[in-house]
Amino acid sequence: MSETQQSQGGRPATPRWVKALAVAIAIAILVMVILMVVTGGQHGPGMHSGGSGSTTAPRSPSADGVGSPAGSAEASRTIELTASDSMAFDPASLHVAVGEVVTFVVTNTGQAAHEFTLGDEAMQREHADAMAHMPSDMHHDFPNSITVQPGHTERLTWRFGEAGTLEYACHEPGHYDAGMRGQIIVSNPALLQAPRS
């Protein structure tokens, strides 16, 4: 039957190119759904277009010497912080040792949600760019980040990697650019001479 012929019911037959296009669209949608299931629908630094321009997976914190998540029973100490609507963390700086395991207890004393994200400066910028392009109701789950709702307290336990300077920051829209970040100095235990916060 040609494309101009009519089907049995007197209606024109559907052209082959329309059928082929419908099959191609269905396959594309199926592939996208499979990819979302396989990746867990994750998003984050480097996984959004329009942010840093990269669509690659975010850098693993441990791959950069930043450290890795740890169990709370492994923590050698607890550090309490507050996140406030004045776009500040208290304390604003901390000292830890290489390999030290710390549980951060972060209390949000404000009326807006805040994040506590550990990483080096480049990771923080990537995360800030990604959050700027994320719908407000979209949540994410990364081992180096917690979201703290107003009036709540959350915990994050972390084993620190190589010596260097890290940041903890809030990436709710506009917060990072408003200065809501703090500094963590990671030193070799023998060289750690500054008072520990």
Contacts in CASP RR format, 6 or more apart in sequence:
PFRMAT RR
TARGET T0000
AUTHOR 0000-0000-0000
METHOD contacts of the structure
MODEL  1
MSETQQSQGGRPATPRWVKALAVAIAIAILVMVILMVVTGGQHGPGMHSG
GSGSTTAPRSPSADGVGSPAGSAEASRTIELTASDSMAFDPASLHVAVGE
VVTFVVTNTGQAAHEFTLGDEAMQREHADAMAHMPSDMHHDFPNSITVQP
GHTERLTWRFGEAGTLEYACHEPGHYDAGMRGQIIVSNPALLQAPRS
1 7 0 8 1.000
1 13 0 8 1.000
3 13 0 8 1.000
3 15 0 8 1.000
3 16 0 8 1.000
4 12 0 8 1.000
5 13 0 8 1.000
6 12 0 8 1.000
6 13 0 8 1.000
7 13 0 8 1.000
42 140 0 8 1.000
42 141 0 8 1.000
43 130 0 8 1.000
43 134 0 8 1.000
43 138 0 8 1.000
43 140 0 8 1.000
44 58 0 8 1.000
44 126 0 8 1.000
44 127 0 8 1.000
44 130 0 8 1.000
44 131 0 8 1.000
44 134 0 8 1.000
44 140 0 8 1.000
44 142 0 8 1.000
45 52 0 8 1.000
45 58 0 8 1.000
45 59 0 8 1.000
45 123 0 8 1.000
45 126 0 8 1.000
45 127 0 8 1.000
45 129 0 8 1.000
45 130 0 8 1.000
46 52 0 8 1.000
46 53 0 8 1.000
46 54 0 8 1.000
46 55 0 8 1.000
46 56 0 8 1.000
46 57 0 8 1.000
46 58 0 8 1.000
46 126 0 8 1.000
46 129 0 8 1.000
46 130 0 8 1.000
47 55 0 8 1.000
47 56 0 8 1.000
47 57 0 8 1.000
47 58 0 8 1.000
47 130 0 8 1.000
48 55 0 8 1.000
48 129 0 8 1.000
48 130 0 8 1.000
48 133 0 8 1.000
48 134 0 8 1.000
49 55 0 8 1.000
50 129 0 8 1.000
50 133 0 8 1.000
51 129 0 8 1.000
51 130 0 8 1.000
51 132 0 8 1.000
51 133 0 8 1.000
52 125 0 8 1.000
52 126 0 8 1.000
52 129 0 8 1.000
52 130 0 8 1.000
54 126 0 8 1.000
58 123 0 8 1.000
58 126 0 8 1.000
58 127 0 8 1.000
58 142 0 8 1.000
59 122 0 8 1.000
59 123 0 8 1.000
59 126 0 8 1.000
61 67 0 8 1.000
61 68 0 8 1.000
61 118 0 8 1.000
61 119 0 8 1.000
61 123 0 8 1.000
61 143 0 8 1.000
61 144 0 8 1.000
62 68 0 8 1.000
62 161 0 8 1.000
64 120 0 8 1.000
64 123 0 8 1.000
65 161 0 8 1.000
65 162 0 8 1.000
66 118 0 8 1.000
66 119 0 8 1.000
66 120 0 8 1.000
66 123 0 8 1.000
66 144 0 8 1.000
66 160 0 8 1.000
66 161 0 8 1.000
66 162 0 8 1.000
66 166 0 8 1.000
67 99 0 8 1.000
67 158 0 8 1.000
67 159 0 8 1.000
67 160 0 8 1.000
67 161 0 8 1.000
67 162 0 8 1.000
68 143 0 8 1.000
68 158 0 8 1.000
68 159 0 8 1.000
68 161 0 8 1.000
69 143 0 8 1.000
69 144 0 8 1.000
69 156 0 8 1.000
69 157 0 8 1.000
69 158 0 8 1.000
69 159 0 8 1.000
70 101 0 8 1.000
70 157 0 8 1.000
70 158 0 8 1.000
70 159 0 8 1.000
71 101 0 8 1.000
71 157 0 8 1.000
72 103 0 8 1.000
72 155 0 8 1.000
72 157 0 8 1.000
74 101 0 8 1.000
74 157 0 8 1.000
74 159 0 8 1.000
75 101 0 8 1.000
75 102 0 8 1.000
75 103 0 8 1.000
75 157 0 8 1.000
76 100 0 8 1.000
76 101 0 8 1.000
76 102 0 8 1.000
77 100 0 8 1.000
77 102 0 8 1.000
77 103 0 8 1.000
77 196 0 8 1.000
78 102 0 8 1.000
78 103 0 8 1.000
78 104 0 8 1.000
78 105 0 8 1.000
79 94 0 8 1.000
79 102 0 8 1.000
79 103 0 8 1.000
79 104 0 8 1.000
79 105 0 8 1.000
79 197 0 8 1.000
80 105 0 8 1.000
80 106 0 8 1.000
80 107 0 8 1.000
81 89 0 8 1.000
81 90 0 8 1.000
81 91 0 8 1.000
81 104 0 8 1.000
81 105 0 8 1.000
81 106 0 8 1.000
81 107 0 8 1.000
81 116 0 8 1.000
81 168 0 8 1.000
82 89 0 8 1.000
82 90 0 8 1.000
82 106 0 8 1.000
82 107 0 8 1.000
82 108 0 8 1.000
82 109 0 8 1.000
83 89 0 8 1.000
83 106 0 8 1.000
83 107 0 8 1.000
83 108 0 8 1.000
83 109 0 8 1.000
83 110 0 8 1.000
83 114 0 8 1.000
83 116 0 8 1.000
83 148 0 8 1.000
83 170 0 8 1.000
83 180 0 8 1.000
84 90 0 8 1.000
84 108 0 8 1.000
84 109 0 8 1.000
84 110 0 8 1.000
85 109 0 8 1.000
85 110 0 8 1.000
85 111 0 8 1.000
85 112 0 8 1.000
87 170 0 8 1.000
87 175 0 8 1.000
87 178 0 8 1.000
87 179 0 8 1.000
87 180 0 8 1.000
88 179 0 8 1.000
88 180 0 8 1.000
89 116 0 8 1.000
89 168 0 8 1.000
89 170 0 8 1.000
89 180 0 8 1.000
89 181 0 8 1.000
89 182 0 8 1.000
91 197 0 8 1.000
92 182 0 8 1.000
92 183 0 8 1.000
93 182 0 8 1.000
93 183 0 8 1.000
93 184 0 8 1.000
93 185 0 8 1.000
93 197 0 8 1.000
94 168 0 8 1.000
94 182 0 8 1.000
94 183 0 8 1.000
94 184 0 8 1.000
94 185 0 8 1.000
94 196 0 8 1.000
94 197 0 8 1.000
95 184 0 8 1.000
95 185 0 8 1.000
95 187 0 8 1.000
95 192 0 8 1.000
95 194 0 8 1.000
95 195 0 8 1.000
95 196 0 8 1.000
95 197 0 8 1.000
96 102 0 8 1.000
96 160 0 8 1.000
96 184 0 8 1.000
96 185 0 8 1.000
96 186 0 8 1.000
96 187 0 8 1.000
96 196 0 8 1.000
97 160 0 8 1.000
97 186 0 8 1.000
97 187 0 8 1.000
97 188 0 8 1.000
97 189 0 8 1.000
97 192 0 8 1.000
98 160 0 8 1.000
98 161 0 8 1.000
98 162 0 8 1.000
98 163 0 8 1.000
98 186 0 8 1.000
98 187 0 8 1.000
98 188 0 8 1.000
98 189 0 8 1.000
99 159 0 8 1.000
99 160 0 8 1.000
99 161 0 8 1.000
100 159 0 8 1.000
100 160 0 8 1.000
100 189 0 8 1.000
101 157 0 8 1.000
101 158 0 8 1.000
101 159 0 8 1.000
101 160 0 8 1.000
102 157 0 8 1.000
102 158 0 8 1.000
102 160 0 8 1.000
103 155 0 8 1.000
103 156 0 8 1.000
103 157 0 8 1.000
104 116 0 8 1.000
104 155 0 8 1.000
104 156 0 8 1.000
104 157 0 8 1.000
104 158 0 8 1.000
104 168 0 8 1.000
105 153 0 8 1.000
105 154 0 8 1.000
105 155 0 8 1.000
106 114 0 8 1.000
106 116 0 8 1.000
106 146 0 8 1.000
106 148 0 8 1.000
106 153 0 8 1.000
106 154 0 8 1.000
106 155 0 8 1.000
106 156 0 8 1.000
107 148 0 8 1.000
107 151 0 8 1.000
107 152 0 8 1.000
107 153 0 8 1.000
108 114 0 8 1.000
108 148 0 8 1.000
108 149 0 8 1.000
108 150 0 8 1.000
108 151 0 8 1.000
108 152 0 8 1.000
108 153 0 8 1.000
109 151 0 8 1.000
110 150 0 8 1.000
110 151 0 8 1.000
111 150 0 8 1.000
112 150 0 8 1.000
112 172 0 8 1.000
113 147 0 8 1.000
113 148 0 8 1.000
113 149 0 8 1.000
113 150 0 8 1.000
113 172 0 8 1.000
114 147 0 8 1.000
114 148 0 8 1.000
114 170 0 8 1.000
114 172 0 8 1.000
114 175 0 8 1.000
114 180 0 8 1.000
115 131 0 8 1.000
115 145 0 8 1.000
115 146 0 8 1.000
115 147 0 8 1.000
115 148 0 8 1.000
115 169 0 8 1.000
115 170 0 8 1.000
115 171 0 8 1.000
115 172 0 8 1.000
115 175 0 8 1.000
116 145 0 8 1.000
116 146 0 8 1.000
116 148 0 8 1.000
116 154 0 8 1.000
116 156 0 8 1.000
116 168 0 8 1.000
116 169 0 8 1.000
116 170 0 8 1.000
117 124 0 8 1.000
117 127 0 8 1.000
117 142 0 8 1.000
117 144 0 8 1.000
117 145 0 8 1.000
117 146 0 8 1.000
117 168 0 8 1.000
117 169 0 8 1.000
117 170 0 8 1.000
117 171 0 8 1.000
118 144 0 8 1.000
118 145 0 8 1.000
118 156 0 8 1.000
118 158 0 8 1.000
118 166 0 8 1.000
118 167 0 8 1.000
118 168 0 8 1.000
118 184 0 8 1.000
119 144 0 8 1.000
119 166 0 8 1.000
119 167 0 8 1.000
119 168 0 8 1.000
120 165 0 8 1.000
120 166 0 8 1.000
120 167 0 8 1.000
121 165 0 8 1.000
121 167 0 8 1.000
123 144 0 8 1.000
124 167 0 8 1.000
124 169 0 8 1.000
124 171 0 8 1.000
124 176 0 8 1.000
124 181 0 8 1.000
127 145 0 8 1.000
127 169 0 8 1.000
127 171 0 8 1.000
128 169 0 8 1.000
128 171 0 8 1.000
128 176 0 8 1.000
128 177 0 8 1.000
130 171 0 8 1.000
131 171 0 8 1.000
131 172 0 8 1.000
131 173 0 8 1.000
131 176 0 8 1.000
132 173 0 8 1.000
132 174 0 8 1.000
134 140 0 8 1.000
136 173 0 8 1.000
139 147 0 8 1.000
144 156 0 8 1.000
144 158 0 8 1.000
145 156 0 8 1.000
145 171 0 8 1.000
146 154 0 8 1.000
146 155 0 8 1.000
146 156 0 8 1.000
147 154 0 8 1.000
148 154 0 8 1.000
160 166 0 8 1.000
160 184 0 8 1.000
160 186 0 8 1.000
161 186 0 8 1.000
162 186 0 8 1.000
163 186 0 8 1.000
163 187 0 8 1.000
163 188 0 8 1.000
163 191 0 8 1.000
164 185 0 8 1.000
164 186 0 8 1.000
164 187 0 8 1.000
165 183 0 8 1.000
165 184 0 8 1.000
165 185 0 8 1.000
165 186 0 8 1.000
166 183 0 8 1.000
166 184 0 8 1.000
166 186 0 8 1.000
167 181 0 8 1.000
167 182 0 8 1.000
167 183 0 8 1.000
167 184 0 8 1.000
168 181 0 8 1.000
168 182 0 8 1.000
168 184 0 8 1.000
169 175 0 8 1.000
169 176 0 8 1.000
169 180 0 8 1.000
169 181 0 8 1.000
169 182 0 8 1.000
170 176 0 8 1.000
170 180 0 8 1.000
170 181 0 8 1.000
185 194 0 8 1.000
187 194 0 8 1.000
END
